[in-house]
Every structure is written in C-alpha cells, then in structure tokens.
Amino acid sequence: MLRLHQLVVALDDFPRLDENMLRRLCAQRLRIREERIVQVRLQKRSVDARGRDGVHFSVTVDALLSDDAAEQAIARKFRPNQVGYLPARRMETPPDVFGLRLPPWPADRKRPIVVGAGPAGLFCALALAVRGARPLLMDRGRPVEQRAGDIETLESTGVLDPESNVLFGEGGAGAFSDGKLTCGLNSPHIRTVLQTLYRCGAPEDILLSQKPHIGTDELRRVLVNARRELIALGAEVRFGCRLTGLDIRNGRVTAARILYNRQPDELETDDVYLAIGHSARDTYEWLAGLGLPMQPKPFAIGVRIEHLQREINRAQYGRDNGHPALPPAEYKLNVPTPDSRGVYTFCMCPGGQVINASSEAGGINVNGMSYHARDGRNANAAVLVGVRPQDFGSDDALAGVAFQRRIERAAFAATGSLRAPCQRVGDLLAGRASTGAGSVSPTYRPGVEWGDIRCCLPDFVTDNLRAALPALGRRLHGFDWPDALLTAPETRSSAPLRMLRNQRRESPIAGLYPIGEGAGYAGGIVSAAVDGLCAAMGADE
C-alpha cells in the first residue's frame, strides 16, 4: 500500500471530495492510470494557509495497487514526505478499545479501583473491563449531565460547588474545553482512542482531521455513551465518591478508603489507578503524607486572550477569508523572552468563550472552551509564561500548588468575588488600568472586573507578556490589537508536580499507578487517555 502526503485540494473542490477525486489525485501524483488503483482511503486532511498561492486543503491518502512489487518500485521514485510504502495488502480499520485483544485479568487478583473519570481514568477502566477485571471507576464529582447544571449555576450566580465544576466530575477538565484531540505522542494507541470516541458518538471528522476536536457539547454525549459501554462490560461507576486514603502493608496497596454518599467505607484491592487530574490538591496532600514520592515540576501561568474571531480569520486566511469551505481559523504561537522563560499560546478555542475553572472557594482560575460548531463571536487562547520550581519559594513537592493558590487568591481578593480581573492589551502595554471594553466584549461569566492584571500575576509574568505581545503580533497580524482582552489568571495549564513511577506506571508503592495529567505525565485528552490505556494493559510505553 502507498501513502501519499500533501495532495492539494482547492477550496472550491473540497465539497466534492469523494473517492473518484481521491483516485484521480493519487493517479496524478503517482503518474499512473487510475485503473491501476484498486482502493483509496482518505487518512488525514488539514487547512494549509502557508503558501502565497492562497489557502487550500492538504490531504493524506492511502492507495492500494494490485501489485506489491509495483508499489515498492513507485515509492522509490519519490521522497518519503511525498509517497511512502506500507507493507500492507488490505485497508483495515484500527480496532477500538473494545476490539483490543488483551490478556485476561488474573483470577487471583482483586477488583481494581480507578480513581478519576477523566480521559486517563475512563480509558484505563475501559481496558480493564475488556480484560474482565470488573473495575470500579469512581469520581468525586457528578455525572456530566448534572455537572453541566452545576457549572451553569456557577456562571449565573457566582456560586462554586467545590466537588462539581469545570475541573471535577465525569470527563475531567477536558469535558468543558474545546475537546482538542491533537497529541504530540507517537503511539499506535492514539488511533485506538479516536476510534473509541467515534464508536461512542463523536463525529467521524475526528478520524480524518489533522487537528481533530469534539467540542464540549458533543463530548458530553460521548461521555454518557462511554459510561454505558463501560457498565455493559461489567464495570461499576460511582459518582460523588472520593478516595480519602490507602491501606499499605509491606509496601503494597491492600485497600482503598473512600467516602461515598457521605458514608466512609473500605474496599479491598490489589491495584489502584490514580487518575485524579491536576487539581485534586487535597488528594496530593495526603498522598505526600503517605510517602508517595513526588517532585515539583515546571509548568506555565498567564491569561486568556480574546479577539474577534473574524479578525483571526482575516489574519490567517487573507483573501480567502469567508470561503464557506474554511473552518474558523486557529493559531499556535510562541516567542522567546530575554529571561529564557518563553511565552506561548495554548489551548486555542476558535469561536469559544472564557470560563471559570476554579475548584476552591476564595480563588479564581480561568480557562477556555468552545462548542463543536465553534461559531461564537470571539476566539480565545491561553497566553502563558514558563514557571520554574525555583519560583515557588520552597523545595517542597507541593510548593507549586501553593504558588498557584497565591495567585488565584490574589485575583479573588482583587475583585471580592468570582468576577475575574480583565485588562485590554493596549492598556497593559501602556502600563495603565482598563476601565471598560472596546470592540471586544468579554465572554467570561459571571463577569469581569476592569483593572490591571498585575493585581494577581507576578511581575515576571506581566513583564514577559508586555515584551511578548508585540512580537506575537508580528507573528500573527493583530494579535496585539489594543482592544484584545486579557482575563486573569490561568494557573492550571498542567500539573505542578510529578509522581514518580516506573515504565509500567507503577509507583514505589506496589499496586499504586499514578496516571494521566494529575500524575504529571500527560498534556491533553488523548495523551492522558493513552497513558491510562497503557497502564491497564501493563505496557512499558
């Protein structure tokens, strides 16, 4: 089989992209007759806005010829980034997690417990269930249907539920985000994760797009279906169930202590998979007291920047802006800074909104989200500055948590509520407080307080932002637009610590497996899902 890369599809032709067009494009690239191509399949597609000849779609296509030797001969005529040879004679659909052939769970091992129903915990539990382990998946928050109501209450009234919010509950933090499914890993399990999400109701587009996303509205439905599949495989799912401790005997986990329906209980087990997310700070604290080895790690903090989506479209697409085939434009930017920390954009949400992502009373943390259609008026993204352990003021493993808390509480103290500090870019660059919006209206609920983001962010963060914004504007025209908004603070870009573990993801406490974002080893929905999947498989990856 041959894999053809970077085939060009004009914007006007894209709505008619079908098997016949793919076959024709492949024949033209390979310089052979169309009749020699037995089968074609679209693998990936993306928008290419880099060239001077205008925006177009770039597609990757697999083409199967009748003769394997001919395929190899043809591939040798091209560079690998144009045409590659794959030793396969059939186009097979990669299995979803339910089709994986995994070793059965040992009969002499007790039921495993998975703590946290975010992507790492969900895929860990799915794989364990496929193995016949009948796992218990527990989460301190609520099912996604109830969780959505709790978040609406927060946004309309400013009242936070510390157990059910943007960070805690079914689906984890990713359930209320843009639902991005990009991943920097090179793992065969990425496709398995995408196939599983598709089986559970995600749009087929996630299997084809170079930058797939689900959107928080679609992701809620996917989570409900995944829960049903999990239960059908023999798992038990408990919400409002918090892990409060572990029993350790001879260096091994023997039981998990929980609080469920406000009643304490103890469950015997040999295996606990910790997928607690990056914000279960109370759990971090008692795990440190238990002796679980942890170390502080770098992360990043900053703000959410908002522009009008139409201006981002214009900057990215130029003369092709407004073409009906084009999706809302995205960006990913970074610039170096004199102190070598660097400033970069993260989790860009086209047509999205800025949201409250706090998890503790008396603190403010913001994030971004968008729906599948990405049809909101504004675009937003995190603009982050690197933070180092030496900035924390302590060598303690939990010093990064304390550093985050100080910033979040300073923001709350500045506004006296969950209304977030907000400043226009032009005012930050001029060194003055903002008194109101310009042409960009804030999307954050329950509302913003105009002023100066220096009320909560350290000087090195605001100094770096002031130095970087004009440079980012040179990378993307209009990024430093004076009316663009900066809503602060964003402190939870990743975990502030790492739990030590071996290649099998097992900690020095036998039977305890720290996984996912909260353990400090993943950075998004897919990477966390892969981490959980591999942990349940016992894979050294």
C-alpha positions in Angstrom: 0.0 0.0 0.0 1.2 3.5 -0.7 0.6 6.6 1.5 0.5 9.8 -0.4 1.2 13.0 1.5 0.3 16.7 0.9 -2.1 16.2 -2.0 -3.6 19.6 -2.8 -7.4 20.2 -2.9 -8.7 23.6 -3.9 -11.2 25.2 -1.6 -13.9 25.2 -4.3 -13.3 21.4 -4.9 -13.3 20.4 -1.3 -17.1 20.0 -1.0 -16.9 17.4 -3.9 -14.0 15.5 -2.3 -15.0 11.8 -2.9 -13.4 8.5 -3.8 -13.3 9.4 -7.5 -11.5 12.7 -6.8 -9.1 10.9 -4.4 -8.3 8.3 -7.0 -7.6 11.0 -9.6 -5.3 12.9 -7.3 -3.4 9.7 -6.5 -3.0 8.8 -10.1 -1.7 12.2 -10.9 0.9 12.1 -8.2 2.0 8.6 -9.0 1.9 9.2 -12.7 -0.1 6.1 -13.4 -3.5 5.3 -14.8 -6.5 5.5 -12.4 -7.4 1.9 -13.3 -4.3 0.6 -11.6 -5.5 1.9 -8.2 -7.6 -0.8 -6.5 -8.7 1.1 -3.5 -8.2 4.6 -1.9 -8.9 5.9 1.6 -8.6 9.4 3.0 -6.4 9.3 6.1 -6.0 13.0 7.1 -6.9 16.4 5.9 -5.9 19.9 7.0 -6.1 23.5 6.0 -2.8 24.9 4.6 -2.6 28.6 4.8 1.1 29.0 4.4 1.6 29.4 0.7 1.4 32.6 -1.4 -0.9 30.9 -3.9 -3.8 31.0 -1.5 -5.4 28.8 1.1 -6.1 25.2 0.2 -6.7 21.8 1.8 -3.9 19.3 2.1 -4.8 15.6 2.3 -3.1 12.3 3.0 -4.4 9.3 1.1 -3.7 5.6 1.2 -3.8 3.9 -2.2 -3.7 0.2 -2.8 -2.4 -1.2 -6.1 -2.9 -4.8 -7.3 0.9 -5.5 -7.4 3.0 -5.1 -4.2 6.2 -5.1 -6.2 4.9 -2.2 -8.3 4.1 -0.2 -5.2 7.6 -0.6 -3.9 9.1 0.4 -7.3 6.9 3.5 -7.5 7.6 4.6 -3.9 11.4 4.6 -4.7 10.8 7.4 -7.2 9.5 9.8 -4.5 10.7 11.4 -1.4 9.3 9.9 1.8 7.3 13.1 2.5 5.6 12.7 -0.8 4.9 8.9 -1.1 5.7 6.1 1.3 5.4 2.4 1.0 3.4 0.5 3.7 3.7 -3.4 3.7 0.0 -4.0 3.9 -2.3 -5.6 1.3 -5.6 -4.6 3.0 -7.0 -1.4 4.3 -8.1 -2.3 7.8 -9.9 -0.2 10.3 -7.8 0.1 13.5 -9.6 -1.6 16.4 -11.3 0.5 19.1 -10.6 -0.3 22.7 -13.4 -2.8 22.8 -11.8 -4.8 20.0 -8.3 -5.0 21.6 -7.1 -8.4 22.4 -5.8 -8.1 25.9 -4.7 -10.7 28.4 -7.4 -11.7 30.9 -7.3 -10.2 34.4 -5.6 -12.7 36.7 -8.2 -14.7 38.6 -6.3 -14.3 41.9 -6.3 -10.5 41.8 -9.0 -8.5 43.5 -11.1 -6.0 41.6 -9.0 -2.9 40.6 -10.1 0.6 41.5 -9.7 3.5 39.1 -9.8 7.0 40.8 -11.0 9.8 38.5 -13.3 9.7 35.4 -11.3 12.0 33.2 -9.7 10.6 30.0 -6.9 8.7 31.7 -9.3 7.1 34.2 -12.0 6.4 31.6 -9.7 4.6 29.2 -7.9 2.8 32.0 -11.3 1.5 33.2 -12.4 0.5 29.7 -9.2 -1.5 29.1 -9.5 -3.2 32.5 -13.1 -4.0 31.7 -12.2 -5.5 28.4 -9.7 -7.7 30.4 -12.6 -9.0 32.5 -11.4 -7.2 35.7 -14.8 -5.7 36.5 -13.2 -2.4 37.7 -14.7 0.2 40.0 -14.4 3.6 38.4 -15.0 6.4 40.9 -15.1 10.2 40.7 -15.6 12.8 43.4 -17.7 14.9 41.0 -21.0 14.3 39.4 -22.2 12.7 36.1 -21.7 15.0 33.2 -25.4 15.8 32.8 -25.6 17.1 36.4 -22.2 18.7 36.2 -23.4 20.9 33.3 -26.1 22.2 35.6 -23.7 22.9 38.4 -21.5 24.9 36.0 -24.5 26.9 34.7 -25.3 27.8 38.4 -21.7 29.0 38.9 -21.8 31.1 35.8 -25.2 32.7 36.5 -24.9 33.2 40.3 -21.1 33.1 41.0 -21.6 30.2 43.5 -18.9 27.5 43.2 -19.5 23.8 44.0 -16.0 22.6 45.0 -17.0 19.0 44.2 -18.6 19.6 40.8 -17.2 22.2 38.5 -15.1 22.6 35.3 -12.3 20.6 36.9 -14.1 17.9 38.9 -16.7 15.4 37.6 -17.2 12.9 34.7 -14.9 13.7 31.8 -12.4 15.7 33.8 -11.3 19.2 32.7 -11.4 18.2 29.1 -15.2 17.8 29.2 -15.6 21.6 29.4 -12.9 22.7 26.9 -12.5 22.8 23.1 -12.3 19.0 23.2 -9.0 19.1 21.3 -7.7 15.7 20.2 -4.3 16.6 19.0 -1.4 14.8 20.6 2.4 15.0 20.5 2.9 11.4 21.1 4.0 8.8 18.5 1.8 5.9 19.7 -0.4 3.4 17.8 -2.9 3.8 20.7 -3.8 7.3 19.5 -5.9 5.8 16.7 -7.4 3.4 19.2 -8.5 6.3 21.4 -10.0 8.2 18.4 -11.8 5.0 17.2 -13.3 4.5 20.7 -14.5 8.1 20.9 -16.1 7.7 17.4 -17.8 4.5 18.5 -19.2 6.4 21.4 -20.8 9.0 19.2 -18.0 11.6 18.4 -18.2 13.0 14.8 -16.4 10.9 12.2 -14.4 14.0 11.4 -12.1 13.3 14.3 -10.7 10.3 12.4 -9.7 12.5 9.4 -8.8 16.0 10.6 -5.2 16.8 11.3 -6.4 18.9 14.2 -9.4 17.0 15.5 -11.7 18.4 18.1 -15.1 17.3 19.5 -16.4 20.4 21.4 -17.8 20.4 24.8 -21.4 19.9 23.6 -20.6 16.7 21.6 -18.2 15.5 24.3 -20.9 15.4 26.9 -23.0 12.9 24.8 -19.9 10.8 24.1 -19.2 10.5 27.8 -22.7 9.3 28.5 -22.3 6.6 25.8 -18.9 5.6 27.1 -20.3 5.2 30.6 -23.0 2.8 29.2 -20.4 0.8 27.3 -18.3 0.6 30.5 -21.1 -0.7 32.6 -22.1 -3.2 29.8 -18.6 -4.6 30.1 -19.1 -5.3 33.8 -17.6 -2.2 35.4 -19.2 -0.3 38.3 -19.3 3.5 38.2 -19.7 5.6 41.3 -20.0 9.4 41.3 -19.8 11.6 44.4 -17.2 9.0 45.6 -13.9 10.4 47.0 -10.7 8.5 47.7 -9.7 9.5 51.3 -6.8 7.1 52.0 -5.0 3.9 51.2 -4.0 1.0 53.4 -0.4 -0.1 52.7 1.0 -3.4 54.0 4.6 -4.4 53.3 5.0 -1.7 50.7 1.8 -2.8 48.8 -1.7 -1.4 48.5 -4.2 -3.6 50.2 -7.3 -1.4 50.4 -8.8 1.9 49.4 -10.6 4.1 51.9 -13.5 6.1 50.4 -16.3 8.4 51.2 -19.5 7.6 49.2 -22.9 9.1 49.8 -21.3 10.7 52.9 -20.5 7.3 54.3 -17.0 6.1 54.9 -16.1 2.6 53.5 -13.0 0.5 52.9 -12.6 -1.6 49.8 -10.0 -4.4 49.5 -8.0 -4.2 46.3 -4.6 -5.1 44.9 -4.5 -2.3 42.3 -5.4 1.4 42.5 -5.0 3.6 39.4 -4.7 7.3 40.3 -6.2 9.4 37.5 -7.0 12.3 39.8 -6.3 15.2 37.5 -4.1 18.2 38.1 -6.3 19.9 40.7 -7.1 17.3 43.3 -4.9 19.3 45.8 -6.3 17.7 48.9 -5.5 14.3 47.5 -2.0 15.4 46.6 -1.5 16.5 50.3 -2.5 13.2 51.9 -0.6 11.2 49.2 2.5 13.2 50.1 1.9 12.4 53.7 1.6 8.7 52.9 5.1 8.8 51.4 4.3 8.6 47.7 7.5 10.1 46.0 6.7 13.4 44.2 8.8 16.2 42.8 7.9 19.7 41.8 8.0 20.4 38.0 7.8 23.3 35.7 4.5 24.5 34.3 3.1 27.8 33.0 0.7 30.5 34.0 -0.8 33.6 32.4 -4.0 34.8 30.9 -6.8 34.1 28.4 -6.6 36.5 25.4 -9.8 37.2 23.4 -10.0 38.6 19.9 -12.9 38.8 17.5 -12.9 35.5 15.5 -13.4 37.4 12.3 -10.1 39.2 12.8 -8.3 35.9 13.4 -9.9 34.5 10.2 -8.8 37.6 8.3 -5.2 37.4 9.6 -4.9 33.6 8.8 -6.8 33.3 5.6 -6.2 36.6 3.9 -8.0 37.0 0.6 -9.7 33.6 1.1 -11.3 34.7 4.4 -15.0 34.0 4.3 -14.9 31.0 2.0 -17.6 28.6 3.0 -15.3 25.6 3.0 -13.0 27.0 5.6 -13.4 26.4 9.3 -12.9 29.1 11.9 -9.2 29.9 11.9 -6.8 28.7 14.6 -3.3 29.7 15.7 -0.4 28.4 17.7 2.3 30.9 18.6 5.5 31.2 20.7 8.3 33.7 21.1 11.5 33.6 23.2 11.9 36.1 26.0 15.1 37.7 27.5 14.9 35.6 30.7 14.5 32.4 28.6 11.1 31.6 30.0 9.4 32.0 26.8 5.8 33.0 26.1 3.4 30.8 24.1 -0.3 30.3 23.3 -2.0 27.2 24.4 -5.5 25.5 24.0 -6.7 28.0 21.4 -10.6 27.9 21.2 -11.9 29.3 17.9 -15.4 30.8 18.3 -15.3 30.0 22.0 -15.6 31.6 25.4 -13.6 32.1 28.5 -14.8 30.2 31.5 -14.3 29.9 35.3 -12.2 26.9 36.1 -11.8 27.3 39.8 -12.0 24.4 42.2 -11.6 26.0 45.6 -13.5 28.7 47.4 -11.7 32.1 47.6 -9.7 31.6 44.4 -10.1 32.4 40.6 -8.7 30.3 37.7 -9.8 30.8 34.1 -9.8 28.5 31.1 -11.4 28.4 27.6 -14.0 26.2 25.9 -15.9 26.0 22.6 -18.7 24.0 21.2 -18.3 21.7 18.2 -19.5 24.4 15.7 -17.0 26.9 17.0 -19.5 29.6 16.0 -19.0 32.1 18.8 -18.1 35.8 18.2 -14.8 35.6 20.0 -11.7 33.5 19.7 -9.7 32.8 22.9 -6.4 31.2 23.9 -4.1 31.0 26.9 -1.0 33.1 26.7 1.4 31.5 29.1 4.7 32.3 30.7 7.0 29.5 31.9 7.3 28.9 35.6 10.2 27.1 37.2 10.4 25.3 40.6 12.8 27.9 41.9 10.0 30.4 41.5 7.9 28.5 44.1 9.8 29.7 47.1 10.3 26.2 48.6 11.7 22.8 47.7 8.6 21.0 48.9 6.9 18.8 46.4 3.7 20.8 46.9 5.3 24.2 46.5 3.9 24.6 43.0 0.3 24.1 44.4 0.9 26.8 47.0 2.3 29.1 44.2 -0.9 28.6 42.2 -3.1 29.2 45.2 -1.4 32.6 46.0 -2.2 33.8 42.5 -5.7 32.6 42.5 -6.5 34.1 45.9 -4.9 37.4 44.9 -7.3 37.5 42.0 -10.3 36.8 44.2 -9.2 39.4 46.7 -8.9 42.0 44.0 -12.5 41.5 42.8 -14.1 40.2 46.0 -15.9 37.5 44.0 -15.5 35.1 41.1 -15.6 38.1 38.7 -12.2 37.9 37.0 -9.6 40.7 36.6 -9.6 41.9 32.9 -7.5 44.3 31.0 -7.2 45.5 27.4 -4.0 44.7 25.6 -3.4 48.3 24.8 -3.7 49.3 28.4 -1.3 46.6 29.6 1.3 47.7 27.1 0.8 51.4 28.1 1.0 50.5 31.8 -2.5 51.7 32.8 -5.6 50.0 34.2 -8.6 49.4 32.0 -12.0 50.9 32.7 -14.1 49.1 30.1 -14.2 47.1 26.9 -13.5 48.4 23.4 -14.7 46.5 20.3 -14.2 43.1 22.0 -16.8 42.2 24.7 -15.7 39.6 27.3 -17.4 36.2 27.3 -16.4 35.2 30.8 -19.2 34.6 33.3 -20.1 35.5 36.0 -18.4 38.7 34.7 -15.2 40.6 34.7 -13.8 43.5 36.8 -11.8 46.0 34.8 -8.4 46.9 36.1 -4.8 45.8 35.9 -3.9 42.1 35.8 -0.8 42.9 37.8 -3.2 42.7 40.8 -2.7 38.9 40.8 0.1 37.9 38.5 3.8 38.1 39.4 5.9 40.8 37.9 7.9 38.4 35.8 4.7 37.1 34.2 3.3 40.6 33.3 6.8 41.8 32.2 7.1 38.8 29.9 3.6 39.4 28.5 4.4 43.0 27.8 7.6 42.1 26.0 6.0 39.2 24.1 2.7 40.6 22.8 4.2 42.9 20.2 6.4 40.0 19.0 3.4 37.7 18.8 1.6 40.5 16.8 4.4 40.3 14.3 3.8 36.5 14.0 0.0 36.9 13.6 -1.2 40.3 12.4 -3.5 41.9 15.0 -2.6 39.6 17.9 -1.5 42.6 19.9 -4.6 44.6 18.9 -5.2 47.2 21.6 -8.9 46.1 22.1 -8.0 42.4 22.6 -8.8 41.3 26.2 -6.7 39.7 28.8 -8.6 37.8 31.5 -6.6 36.5 34.5 -5.3 34.3 35.9 -4.9 30.9 34.2 -2.9 28.8 36.6 -3.8 25.2 35.8 -2.2 24.7 32.4 -0.6 21.4 33.7 0.2 19.6 37.0 2.7 21.5 39.2 4.3 18.2 40.3 5.2 14.7 39.1 4.5 11.4 40.9 7.4 9.1 40.4 6.7 5.7 38.7 8.4 3.1 36.7 8.0 2.1 33.0 4.9 0.1 33.9 3.5 3.3 35.5 3.7 1.7 39.0 4.8 3.9 41.9 7.3 2.7 44.5 4.2 1.7 46.4 3.3 -1.6 44.8 -0.1 -1.7 43.2 -0.4 2.1 43.0 -0.4 3.5 39.5 -0.3 7.3 39.1 -1.6 8.1 35.5 -2.6 11.0 33.4 -2.4 14.7 33.7 -2.5 14.7 37.5 0.5 12.4 37.8 2.5 14.9 35.7 2.8 12.7 32.6 0.3 13.8 30.1 -0.9 17.1 28.5 -4.3 16.7 26.9 -7.3 14.5 26.3 -5.6 12.0 24.0 -2.2 11.8 25.8 -4.0 11.2 29.1 -6.2 8.6 27.5 -3.2 6.8 26.0 -1.5 6.8 29.4 -4.5 5.3 31.1 -4.9 2.7 28.4 -1.3 1.6 28.6 -1.4 1.4 32.4 -4.3 -1.0 32.2 -2.6 -3.1 29.5 0.6 -3.2 31.6 2.5 -1.8 28.7 6.1 -0.4 29.0 5.5 2.5 26.7 
